[in-house]
């Protein structure tokens, strides 16, 4: 989505920076962020650490529903914005393909260089079994859904909603870093449950870099689609690594 709300005048020296003028407006932005930022981490922690099983999965699904509905509600009802399909009117789709291919190549090379293909499957295999992805067919179905649907939701939540609101509180560079950090947080929770600490750190760094990349694409092109294309290609590379670990 793209923003259609009236905005304060940008700083002429930093045209991407939009400062919220009044304390009330800043307060409203902070409330929106407070109601969205912790939710993914809480849902992931509930499902994978605190309440494994039916309760945790129910809380996880509730968190997903909140992530899907809250940004639209806040934007349309609280901020009285106009609906938009976030058209890529400023271009960027080709850049999305290019950055995705580069990210995918880096993921494959990193997996080889850091010996991920030789890692002990251990807890990772257990997590895959619990998710019902232990057969090639189930894995492919899950990979397709995750690659296309989950990546789209993440672009909608983190690049459109979170980044756009961070831009109202801080300068563009800091807004990009803040949105990427929020994006990374729940991945750290999930990764730490089945990877050793050094691989968790490596994978989390990769997630953060991806978050920065896709935030920059949104900041430049004001559309979620370039980042989504890039995100899809990166996820294909990740699931290809997973396929090689599980079935190769």
Number of C-alpha atoms within 10 A of each C-alpha: 22 21 17 13 11 7 12 12 12 13 12 8 7 10 11 16 21 21 19 20 13 8 9 10 14 16 12 14 19 15 11 19 17 11 13 19 19 14 18 21 21 17 22 23 20 20 21 20 15 13 14 12 13 10 13 19 17 15 18 22 15 14 21 17 11 15 21 15 12 16 22 18 13 14 18 13 11 12 14 12 17 13 13 10 10 16 14 17 9 10 15 21 20 12 15 23 20 16 23 27 20 14 22 22 15 15 20 16 12 15 16 13 10 12 10 16 16 10 13 11 15 10 13 18 16 13 16 15 12 11 12 12 18 16 12 12 10 12 20 15 12 15 21 15 12 17 21 17 13 15 20 18 16 19 26 24 25 27 31 23 24 26 27 24 22 24 22 22 19 16 17 22 15 14 24 27 20 21 27 25 19 20 25 22 17 20 18 19 19 17 18 17 16 19 18 12 12 10 16 19 15 13 21 21 15 17 19 22 17 22 27 23 22 29 30 21 25 26 21 14 21 24 27 29 25 26 29 28 24 27 28 24 22 26 21 19 20 17 18 18 18 17 15 10 17 18 10 9
